[in-house]
């Protein structure tokens, strides 16, 4: 029996009658914070290149994946095998240059282009995208969320001038290096804390408003 199967059976036993009261009470929603915490701890070990600790934190993330698969299996939706099969099928499908008859790709950039082309042809799962912006995970950290919004504005040449002070963005960018950026972000975060403001929430709200304003401008232009 594999170690992964041992872990799956342990989690199933914790959930079963006579198991652990805490584990029996958990739902997909209640485990959300646990998953975020475990991924954050894993990222910390990666930043520090702490390989022994990384192994432990990878195990904690794997535990969360198996726990969610167990909950889904109990409800008759899917199981861990289904999760692994779908992930494997996706990797094979999106790498025809390795597993299929597709042309060999010479660079990582070529691979990304091919990946996006194949992804665009696949059946979409989840909510139907209705706007010009790519759907983003709602729990994406606000900094990553804002960065991705701006990346899409640049990539698609969306009309953001006046909604975003583009000249100011370029002027700030010319002055920045990693140390300066870190200092500015820290000081802004500290100032927000002193003022009783939530910097994470404020940035998320502003980035969301930028998306809405750009989409409204596009809608008005085509009306």
C-alpha positions as CSV (number, residue, x, y, z in Angstrom):
1,X,0.0,0.0,0.0
2,X,1.4,3.5,-0.9
3,X,1.9,6.2,1.7
4,X,-0.7,8.3,-0.1
5,X,-3.2,5.6,0.3
6,X,-2.3,5.2,3.9
7,X,-3.0,8.9,4.4
8,X,-6.3,8.7,2.6
9,X,-7.4,5.8,4.8
10,X,-6.3,7.7,8.0
11,X,-8.4,10.7,7.0
12,X,-11.3,8.5,6.2
13,X,-11.0,6.8,9.6
14,X,-11.0,10.2,11.3
15,X,-14.2,11.1,9.6
16,X,-15.9,7.8,10.2
17,X,-18.2,6.9,13.2
18,X,-16.0,6.5,16.2
19,X,-13.4,8.8,14.7
20,X,-12.3,12.3,15.7
21,X,-15.1,14.8,16.7
22,X,-13.2,17.8,15.2
23,X,-12.6,16.1,11.8
24,X,-16.2,14.9,11.7
25,X,-17.5,18.4,12.0
26,X,-15.4,19.8,9.1
27,X,-16.9,21.0,5.8
28,X,-15.3,22.3,2.6
29,X,-16.0,25.9,3.9
30,X,-14.7,25.4,7.4
31,X,-11.4,24.0,6.0
32,X,-10.8,27.0,3.8
33,X,-8.7,28.9,6.3
34,X,-6.7,25.7,7.1
35,X,-5.8,25.4,3.4
36,X,-4.7,29.1,3.2
37,X,-2.6,28.7,6.3
38,X,-0.9,25.5,5.1
39,X,-0.1,27.0,1.7
40,X,1.3,30.1,3.4
41,X,3.5,28.0,5.6
42,X,4.7,26.0,2.6
43,X,5.6,29.2,0.7
44,X,7.6,30.3,3.7
45,X,9.8,27.2,3.5
46,X,10.2,27.7,-0.2
47,X,11.4,31.3,0.3
48,X,13.9,30.0,2.9
49,X,14.9,26.9,0.8
50,X,14.3,24.9,3.9
51,X,14.0,21.5,2.3
52,X,13.4,19.3,5.4
53,X,10.6,21.7,6.6
54,X,9.3,22.0,3.0
55,X,8.7,18.2,3.0
56,X,6.5,18.6,6.2
57,X,4.6,21.5,4.8
58,X,4.0,19.8,1.5
59,X,2.5,16.9,3.5
60,X,0.2,19.4,5.3
61,X,-1.0,20.8,2.0
62,X,-1.5,17.2,0.6
63,X,-3.5,16.4,3.8
64,X,-5.9,19.3,2.9
65,X,-6.3,18.1,-0.7
66,X,-7.1,14.5,0.5
67,X,-9.5,15.8,3.2
68,X,-11.5,17.8,0.6
69,X,-11.5,14.8,-1.7
70,X,-12.8,12.6,1.2
71,X,-15.6,15.1,1.9
72,X,-16.6,15.0,-1.7
73,X,-16.5,11.2,-1.8
74,X,-18.8,11.0,1.2
75,X,-21.3,13.2,-0.6
76,X,-21.1,11.1,-3.8
77,X,-19.4,13.7,-6.0
78,X,-15.9,12.5,-6.7
79,X,-12.9,10.9,-4.9
80,X,-9.1,11.3,-4.7
81,X,-8.6,9.0,-7.8
82,X,-10.9,11.3,-9.8
83,X,-8.9,14.4,-8.7
84,X,-5.6,12.8,-9.6
85,X,-6.9,11.4,-13.0
86,X,-8.2,14.8,-14.0
87,X,-5.0,16.5,-13.1
88,X,-2.9,13.9,-15.0
89,X,-5.2,14.1,-18.1
90,X,-4.8,17.9,-18.1
91,X,-1.0,17.7,-17.9
92,X,-0.8,15.2,-20.8
93,X,-3.4,17.1,-22.9
94,X,-1.6,20.5,-22.5
95,X,1.9,19.0,-23.3
96,X,1.4,17.5,-26.8
97,X,5.0,18.4,-27.5
98,X,6.0,15.8,-24.9
99,X,3.2,13.2,-24.8
100,X,1.7,13.6,-28.3
101,X,2.6,14.3,-31.9
102,X,2.9,18.0,-31.6
103,X,5.9,19.9,-32.7
104,X,8.8,20.2,-30.2
105,X,8.8,23.5,-28.4
106,X,12.2,25.2,-27.8
107,X,11.6,27.7,-25.1
108,X,9.5,28.1,-21.9
109,X,7.7,31.1,-23.6
110,X,6.7,28.8,-26.5
111,X,5.2,26.3,-24.0
112,X,3.2,29.1,-22.3
113,X,1.7,30.2,-25.6
114,X,0.8,26.6,-26.5
115,X,-0.6,26.0,-23.0
116,X,-2.9,29.0,-23.3
117,X,-4.0,28.0,-26.8
118,X,-5.0,24.5,-25.6
119,X,-6.6,25.9,-22.5
120,X,-8.8,28.3,-24.6
121,X,-10.2,25.3,-26.5
122,X,-11.1,23.3,-23.5
123,X,-14.6,23.1,-22.0
124,X,-14.9,25.7,-19.2
125,X,-15.9,24.6,-15.8
126,X,-17.3,26.9,-13.1
127,X,-19.1,30.2,-13.5
128,X,-19.4,31.5,-17.1
129,X,-17.1,34.5,-17.7
130,X,-19.2,37.5,-18.6
131,X,-16.7,40.4,-18.6
132,X,-13.6,41.4,-20.5
133,X,-11.4,40.5,-17.5
134,X,-10.2,37.0,-16.9
135,X,-12.0,35.4,-13.9
136,X,-9.8,35.6,-10.9
137,X,-9.9,33.4,-7.7
138,X,-11.9,35.5,-5.1
139,X,-9.4,34.6,-2.4
140,X,-6.3,35.6,-4.4
141,X,-4.2,37.9,-2.2
142,X,-5.1,41.6,-2.9
143,X,-1.6,42.4,-4.2
144,X,-1.7,39.5,-6.7
145,X,-5.2,40.4,-7.6
146,X,-4.3,44.1,-8.4
147,X,-1.2,43.0,-10.3
148,X,-3.2,40.6,-12.4
149,X,-5.9,43.3,-13.1
150,X,-3.2,45.7,-14.4
151,X,-1.5,42.9,-16.3
152,X,-4.8,42.2,-18.2
153,X,-5.3,46.0,-18.8
154,X,-1.8,46.1,-20.4
155,X,-2.1,42.8,-22.3
156,X,-5.5,43.6,-23.8
157,X,-4.8,47.3,-24.3
158,X,-7.9,48.1,-22.3
159,X,-9.0,51.8,-22.0
160,X,-7.9,52.6,-18.4
161,X,-6.6,56.1,-18.8
162,X,-8.4,58.4,-16.4
163,X,-9.6,55.4,-14.4
164,X,-6.0,54.7,-13.5
165,X,-3.4,57.4,-13.6
166,X,-1.2,55.7,-16.2
167,X,1.4,58.5,-16.3
168,X,1.8,58.2,-12.5
169,X,2.1,54.4,-12.8
170,X,4.9,54.8,-15.3
171,X,6.6,57.6,-13.3
172,X,6.6,55.4,-10.1
173,X,7.8,52.4,-12.0
174,X,10.8,54.3,-13.3
175,X,11.8,55.1,-9.7
176,X,11.3,51.6,-8.2
177,X,13.7,48.8,-7.3
178,X,12.8,45.8,-5.1
179,X,14.1,47.5,-1.9
180,X,12.3,50.8,-2.5
181,X,9.1,48.9,-3.4
182,X,9.3,46.8,-0.2
183,X,9.8,49.9,1.9
184,X,6.9,51.8,0.3
185,X,4.5,48.9,0.7
186,X,5.6,48.4,4.3
187,X,5.1,52.0,5.2
188,X,1.7,52.2,3.5
189,X,0.7,49.1,5.4
190,X,1.9,50.5,8.7
191,X,0.1,53.8,8.0
192,X,-3.1,52.0,7.3
193,X,-2.8,50.0,10.5
194,X,-2.2,53.3,12.4
195,X,-5.3,54.8,10.8
196,X,-7.4,51.7,11.5
197,X,-7.7,50.8,7.8
198,X,-7.5,47.4,6.2
199,X,-4.9,47.6,3.4
200,X,-5.8,44.2,2.0
201,X,-9.5,45.1,1.7
202,X,-8.9,48.6,0.4
203,X,-6.6,47.3,-2.4
204,X,-9.1,44.6,-3.3
205,X,-12.0,47.0,-3.4
206,X,-10.1,49.5,-5.6
207,X,-8.8,46.9,-8.0
208,X,-12.4,45.6,-8.3
209,X,-13.6,49.1,-9.0
210,X,-11.0,49.6,-11.7
211,X,-12.3,46.4,-13.4
212,X,-15.9,47.6,-13.2
213,X,-15.1,51.1,-14.5
214,X,-13.0,49.7,-17.5
215,X,-15.8,47.2,-18.3
216,X,-18.4,50.0,-18.1
217,X,-16.3,52.2,-20.4
218,X,-16.1,49.4,-23.0
219,X,-19.8,48.8,-22.7
220,X,-20.6,52.5,-23.3
221,X,-18.3,52.6,-26.3
222,X,-20.1,49.7,-28.0
223,X,-23.6,50.8,-27.1
